[in-house]
Amino acid sequence: MPALVALHLLAGLAWTLYVVYLKELLGRRLGLPPESIRWIVMADQLVFFLATPWFGWISDSTLARWGRRFPALLASAIASAVLFAAIPLATGPLGAGRGVSIALVLAWVAASSSLRAPVFALLGRQASARARAGFLVCAGGLAGAVKPLFGPWLAARDPLAPFLLSAVLLVLAALATGLVERGEPPPGRRNVRNVPWGLVGIAFAAALGARFLAF
């Protein structure tokens, strides 16, 4: 359980670092105007929204085949870590240009979304609903608190070290999760008609609007 919470916390911390350094990486380094950054923010939320259920299906398929979610979780963590660490390199020392850098950002968003399904599924197996909610709220709150508490301090420094450290810790937390993961029965079939798609769409639109206005 602690490894899962740490993994969720570190995934949230990566998003916080991304937000803290977004204007530095895409604005100052690549010369993108604020309007373009807003559209990139909307695009990354759309990628996250569309990729999450697809990666959930992959997580369930991995469980059905191997009896564990760890292979999918570790692959997601490694892909997310590598892409996350590559973002400040592409926009900085490597000088990869706008197209490659934006593609890296969107690819990292997709890889990051792939972590949600196995983590949430494992938490659902290992904790009660009340404990699960408490862990998620605490981890999300701690990750979100980094920006108001340390955002200005971080923004004044080069993003490479924080990005690399976050990437390494994410992979280590995924490996630790694999050591304590217990087997579980294969997932049953789910009826997508029971999903409240209207509420999902409203929530997504609200989140998208909030992110757009934030930049």
Disulfide bonds with the S-S distance in Angstrom:
none
